[in-house]
Amino acid sequence: IDLSRVMVLKYSNQETSVTIGESVRDEDVFIIQSGCGEINDNIMELLIMINACKTASARRITAVIPCFPYARQDKKDKSRAPISAKLIANMITVAGANHVITMDLHASQIQGFFNIPVDNLYCEPSMLSYIKSSIPEWKNSIIVSPDAGGAKRATSIADRLNLDFALIHKERKKANEVSRMVLVGDVSGKIAILIDDMADTCGTLKMAAETLKDNGATKVYAIVAHGILSGKAIDVVNDSYLERLVVTNTIPHDDKKSICTKLDTIDVSSTLAE
């Protein structure tokens, strides 16, 4: 079906203005906006658009948010820390959404922050088919989780492919900076496939790839659900031992593909559409 006509612009004082160019009265409306780029502007755009549809008597409004913004701020891990993911959930609900569809939430308890139904879709099936179709000799590979938090995701993929599993324990000095890594498991002579839910600055992936190479892995691939790729991420990837960095298109990255030959895309639009 065709995309509806919408005009989104910013006034010179940086306020967002949204005009919906066709009737939504009594319609089932799907608003698609991922949490990326100018993230705070995008959140405001989404909220204003939901509200515009609500006040224009839409029957039902579904917010399709492939990459949920602020998903990493999901708990009070130190005193006086905000639980921003809960705040975003409240804002989306108050704006008037009836249903949220998202993909690979950083922490699945975020579903419970909402009082409306949330569908958290998984890109695991797409990852499995990518491994089978695009990694030659994948049967001689080992699935690796770059941190303890992603162990469940990685073991689940390892079980489905009937492969071994290894884990990297990382010690952090401060957020976004890893001090040292310890590998648990044997990767020598195997293709290592790193599985993670997001690649932001890619520092972890680069260090993990070095650790795996030092421990005798023949090649290192990384398959990640959300390719945020912020800051110097592309330089880090180009400079790393990674054979390929495979990300889904929950966040647009076509501009980055032109300057990084190692980037590969898994298309998840069919999963969301279904």
N, C-alpha and C positions, 0 to 999 in steps of 0.2 A: 504493500500500500504506500501511497505517497506521504512524504513528510509534510506536516502542516506548515502553513505560513506563519512565521513569528518574527517580529522585529525586536531585537535586543540591542540597546545602545546605552552608552554612558554619557550623561550630561557633563558639561565642563567642570562641574563641582564633584565629579566622580560618582554621582548617584546612578544606580542602574534603572533603566526604564524598559519595561516589557510591554509589547502590544501583540496580542494574538489576533492573527489576520483572518480567522474564520470562526464560525459558531461551534461552541463545544457543548451547547445545551443538551443535557441528557445523554452525553456520549461517555464512552469508556476511554479515559485519556491516559496515555503513557508518556511520561516526561523523562527523557534520557539525558543524564548529566553525570559525568564521572568526576571523582575528586582528584583533580590534577591541575597542572599549570598554575594559573592565578587562582589558587585554591579557594581563598576567601571570597573573591568575586564570584566564582562559580557556585559556591554555596548560596550566596545571596540571590543569584540569578535563578537557581533552582527553587528557592523558597518563594520568591516573588511570582515565579511562573505557576507554582502549585496554587498559590493564593489567588492569582488571576483566574485560573480555571475554576477554583472553588466558588468564587463570587460570580462567575459566569454560568453557574448552575450545572457544572459537569456532574454526571451521575457517580463516577468513580474515578479516582486519580491514583495511578500507580507511578511511584518514583523508581526509575531504573537507574541504579547507581553502581556501575560495574566495580569501581574501586571506592570503598567507603572512606570518606575523609575523616581524619583524626582517629582512625581505628587503633592506632598504637597507644593512644592515651585512654586506656580502658580500665585503669585501676589506680588506686592511690598507692603508688610504690614508694613514695616518700611523703613526709608530712607536708601539708599545704599544697599538694599536687592536685590539679583539677582533673575530674573525670570528663574530659572534653567530648568523648564519644557519646556519653549520655546526654550532654548538652545538645549536640547535633541531632540526636534522636528526638529529643523534646521539640526542637525547632521544626523538624520535618513534620512531626505529628501536629503541632499547633498551626503550622501553615495550612494544613488541611489534607495531607496525603492519607489515602485509605489503605495503602499496601506498598511495601518496599521490596524490590528485587535487587539483590546484590551478589557479589561473587567472591568466594574465598575470603571471608572476613578474617582479619588478623587474629581475632579472638571470638569464638563462636558465641560466647555469652552476650555479645553486643545485641543479639537477637532479642534478648530479654530486657533490653533497655527501652524497647518500644511497647506500646499498648496496642499496636496494630500488627497484622500478620507480616512477617518478614521471610522471604525465601532466600536462603543462602545457597547459591549454586556452587558446584565444585568444578574446577577445571582438571581434576584428576583423570577422567576418561580421555580428555583431549591430550593430556601429557602422555598417557600410556600409548595412544595411537601414534604420537610423534616419535616416541622412543622406538617403537616397532618399525615405523616406516622410514625414519630419517637417520638413525644411528646405525652404521654398518657394524656387524658383529656385536649387536647389543647383548647377545646371550653370554658373552664373556665380560659383562660389566658388573659393577657393584653400585648400589644406590647409597648416597652419602647425605646425611643431614648436617649442614654447617653449624647448627647449634642444638642444644638439648630441647628447646621449645618446638622445633620442627620435626622431632623424632617420630611423632605419631603419623604425620603426613608421609614421611619418607618410608617408614616401615610398611604402611598400607600399600604404597606403590611397589615396594620390593616384594611383598607377598603376592600381589596380583601378577607380577612378572616372573615369580619364582626365582628371585635373585638374592644374593647376600646383601647385608646392610652394614654400614659403618657410621660412626658418629664422630663429629669434631666438637671438642669441648673448648669454648672460648672464654677467656677471662677479660672483662671489660674494665678499663680504668675510668672512662666516662662515656656518656652516650655517643654513638656513632664512631667510637674509636676502640679498636680491639688491641689488647696488649700482646697476648700469646695464645697459641692454639695447640691442643693435644689431640692426636688421632686415636680413636678406639676402634680397632678392627684391622683386617689385613687387606690392603688394596694392591699389593705388588703384582705386576703383570696384567692388571685389569684396566678396563676403561671405567673411570669414575664419573658418575652422574650425580651432580649436586642438585638437590631439590629444596626449594625455599618458597616462601609465600610472597616476599617482595625484595626487589633489588633497588636500593635507594642510592647510596653513594658508591656501592659495589666494593668497598674496602674489605668487607668480610669475605666476599667471593674470591677476590684476588688472593688474600692470605690463605684461604682454604685451598685454592688451586695450587699455591706454592707448597703447602703442607702435604697435599696428596702427591705432587710430583716428587717431593723429597722422600716420600715413603714408597716410591716405585710404581705409581700409576702410569699407564702408557699415554692416555689422553684424558683430559678433563672437560666435561660438558656441564653447563649449568642450565637448569630448567626452572623458571620462576613464574609465579602467577601474575604479579603486578610489576611491570618494569617502570619504576618511578624515574630512575636514572637522572638524579638531580646533581647539580654542581659539576664536578670533574669526572662524573661516572664514566663517560665515554672514553676519556683518556686512560682511566684506570683499566677499563676492559681491554682496550687496544694494547695496553702495556702488560697484560697478564698472561698466564699460561693457558687461559681458557681457549678451547678449540672453538666453541660456540656458546653464545648466551641466548637462550630461547625464552622469549617472554610472550604473554598473551596480549591481545590488543584491547584490554580493559582500559589502558591508557594509550592515547595515540603517540606513536614514536617514529612516524615516517621520516621526519626531518633528521632523526638520529641515525636511521639506517643508512643514509647517504654518506655519513662520515665514519661509520663503523661496520666493516664487512663481517664482523663476527656475530652481529645481531640477526636473529631469526624470529619469525612471528608464528604464533598459533592463533588462528582465528576462532574467537568464542561467540561470534554473533549468532550462529545457528543455535547454540545452547541457550542463549538468552531469549531468542525469538520463540523457541519451542516452549 
